[in-house]
Amino acid sequence: PRLSSINGQKCYTSIKDIDTHIDMAMIAVGPQHVVSAMSECAEKGVKGAIIFSAGFKELGGIGVEHQRKLRDVSDAGEIA
């Protein structure tokens, strides 16, 4: 991340870098990185995520594929 913290909350390069339990993740990355970030969330047992990104179904083509993969990862990891 560009910032080391936001409003006093530490920012992490990877969810894998966090040693404690995570209830919810806030993901703010480009669409090409969202699926891998959500996969990391699923591996860590995260059950909720808010995604700040664009470039999915609204773009058609590859965006539709990104959205399908995101839904698949979210469903498999039971992430709301």
N, C-alpha and C positions, 0 to 999 in steps of 0.2 A: 504493500500500500504506500501511497504518497505520504500519509500521515502516520505518526507513531501512536497518536491517540485522538479521539473525538469526544469533546465534552468530558474529559477526564477518564474515558474508557479506552483501554489499550486496544490497538488494532493489530491483527495478526496476519501474516503472510499466508498461512495455511491453517485450516481448522485442526490439522494434525498437531500443530504446535501448542494447542491448549490442553493442559493437563487435567482440568476439572470437567465435571459433567456440564453439558450444554443443553439448555432447555430450548432455545430458539437462536437461529442464526440470521443475521442481516447480511445479505450478499449484494455487493455493488461492484460488479465486474462486467466486462463486455460479454456479449452473447456466446462467444466462442469458449468462454471459461465457466459459464454457469453450470453446465452439466457436470463437469469435474468437481466443482465446488459442492454441488448437491450430492455427488457420490461420496465425497469426504464426510458430509453431514450424515449420510446414511451409515457409513462405517463407524462413526462416533456415537450413533444412537440418538441424534438430534431428531426431535419430533415436530418442530415447527420452523418455518423459514419465511422470511420476507425478501423478495428479490427486486432489486432496483436495476433494471436493464431494459433494453429494447432489442429488436432484431429477431423477432420470432414470427409467429403466424402472420402478423400484419405485413411482412415483407414477401410472403409466399416462398416457394422453392426451398432453399436451404433453411430458412427460418422455420418453416413448417416441420422440417426434420429435427431441428434443435428443440422445438417445443414438444414433439413426440418423445424424444429421448429424455427430456426433462420430466415429463409426465411419468414415463416408465420408471425412472430412478426414484421419483417422489413416491409413486405407488409401492414399489418394492421395499423402500425404506420406511413406509408408513409415515411420511413427512407431510404435515398439513401446510 
